[in-house]
Amino acid sequence: MDIKAGKFVVTGQLRAWAGAADGTWLGLVEFVLTTGIQQGRVRVRQLVPGRALRAAR
């Protein structure tokens, strides 16, 4: 699963879908962020708007 914010794309795994009160869909996505100097990493789980998700190629 790719998550795009503007032109920023992060590859992650879709764990679940959740429906919001306004009818939109949110994906619970897990991905890893790496520091700019490649010295540290943090695993993140975050709700992301469905419109920002697409299948990985």
GROMACS elastic network, one bead per residue, 0.5 to 0.9 nm:
[ bonds ]
;  ai    aj funct       b0    kb
    1    10     6  0.83895   500
    1    11     6  0.58121   500
    1    12     6  0.52854   500
    1    13     6  0.53889   500
    1    14     6  0.61204   500
    1    29     6  0.81517   500
    1    53     6  0.67719   500
    1    54     6  0.58890   500
    1    57     6  0.84277   500
    2     9     6  0.62632   500
    2    10     6  0.55695   500
    2    12     6  0.60460   500
    2    13     6  0.80409   500
    2    14     6  0.89435   500
    2    52     6  0.82903   500
    2    53     6  0.58249   500
    2    54     6  0.54210   500
    2    55     6  0.60920   500
    2    56     6  0.53302   500
    2    57     6  0.85092   500
    3     8     6  0.79527   500
    3     9     6  0.54677   500
    3    10     6  0.52046   500
    3    11     6  0.63856   500
    3    12     6  0.72669   500
    3    29     6  0.84447   500
    3    48     6  0.78707   500
    3    52     6  0.57737   500
    3    54     6  0.67917   500
    3    55     6  0.89704   500
    4     7     6  0.63946   500
    4     8     6  0.54071   500
    4    10     6  0.66051   500
    4    11     6  0.89768   500
    4    52     6  0.54273   500
    4    53     6  0.65879   500
    4    54     6  0.81638   500
    5     8     6  0.51238   500
    5     9     6  0.66376   500
    5    10     6  0.87511   500
    5    52     6  0.68295   500
    6     9     6  0.81557   500
   10    31     6  0.73378   500
   10    32     6  0.83481   500
   10    33     6  0.84572   500
   11    30     6  0.88794   500
   11    31     6  0.65558   500
   11    32     6  0.82455   500
   11    56     6  0.72477   500
   12    29     6  0.63930   500
   12    30     6  0.54243   500
   12    32     6  0.73134   500
   12    56     6  0.86553   500
   13    28     6  0.85192   500
   13    29     6  0.55150   500
   13    30     6  0.52123   500
   13    31     6  0.65109   500
   14    17     6  0.80359   500
   14    27     6  0.64973   500
   14    28     6  0.59624   500
   14    30     6  0.64934   500
   14    31     6  0.89876   500
   14    53     6  0.89935   500
   15    27     6  0.73592   500
   15    28     6  0.54232   500
   15    29     6  0.56378   500
   15    30     6  0.69817   500
   15    45     6  0.88722   500
   16    26     6  0.84816   500
   16    27     6  0.58396   500
   16    28     6  0.51088   500
   16    29     6  0.73894   500
   17    25     6  0.67901   500
   17    26     6  0.57560   500
   17    28     6  0.61066   500
   17    47     6  0.88579   500
   17    50     6  0.84998   500
   18    24     6  0.86672   500
   18    25     6  0.58207   500
   18    26     6  0.51627   500
   18    27     6  0.62945   500
   18    28     6  0.75156   500
   18    47     6  0.85815   500
   19    22     6  0.82006   500
   19    23     6  0.62527   500
   19    24     6  0.60089   500
   19    26     6  0.62247   500
   19    27     6  0.88348   500
   20    23     6  0.53958   500
   20    24     6  0.53706   500
   20    25     6  0.59470   500
   20    26     6  0.69615   500
   21    24     6  0.74397   500
   22    25     6  0.89058   500
   24    49     6  0.77413   500
   24    50     6  0.75112   500
   24    51     6  0.89586   500
   25    48     6  0.86762   500
   25    49     6  0.63265   500
   25    50     6  0.52618   500
   25    51     6  0.81296   500
   26    47     6  0.58942   500
   26    48     6  0.53814   500
   26    51     6  0.84485   500
   27    46     6  0.80238   500
   27    47     6  0.54694   500
   27    48     6  0.52199   500
   27    49     6  0.63280   500
   27    50     6  0.57884   500
   27    53     6  0.77886   500
   28    45     6  0.66478   500
   28    46     6  0.55928   500
   28    48     6  0.64006   500
   29    44     6  0.80329   500
   29    45     6  0.55349   500
   29    46     6  0.55059   500
   29    47     6  0.62887   500
   29    48     6  0.68880   500
   30    43     6  0.70662   500
   30    44     6  0.55233   500
   30    46     6  0.65689   500
   30    47     6  0.89924   500
   31    42     6  0.84955   500
   31    43     6  0.58109   500
   31    44     6  0.54041   500
   31    45     6  0.66346   500
   31    46     6  0.84558   500
   32    41     6  0.65458   500
   32    42     6  0.55966   500
   32    44     6  0.59585   500
   32    45     6  0.88524   500
   33    40     6  0.83730   500
   33    41     6  0.55420   500
   33    42     6  0.53617   500
   33    43     6  0.64299   500
   33    44     6  0.73149   500
   34    37     6  0.81046   500
   34    38     6  0.59109   500
   34    39     6  0.74592   500
   34    40     6  0.57443   500
   34    42     6  0.66471   500
   34    43     6  0.89650   500
   35    38     6  0.50994   500
   35    39     6  0.61495   500
   35    40     6  0.53946   500
   35    41     6  0.63788   500
   35    42     6  0.86967   500
   36    39     6  0.77951   500
   36    40     6  0.86037   500
   37    40     6  0.79493   500
   38    41     6  0.77028   500
   48    51     6  0.83892   500
   48    52     6  0.68347   500
   48    53     6  0.75738   500
   49    52     6  0.55377   500
   49    53     6  0.72314   500
   50    53     6  0.53853   500
   50    54     6  0.83568   500
   51    54     6  0.79966   500
   54    57     6  0.89424   500
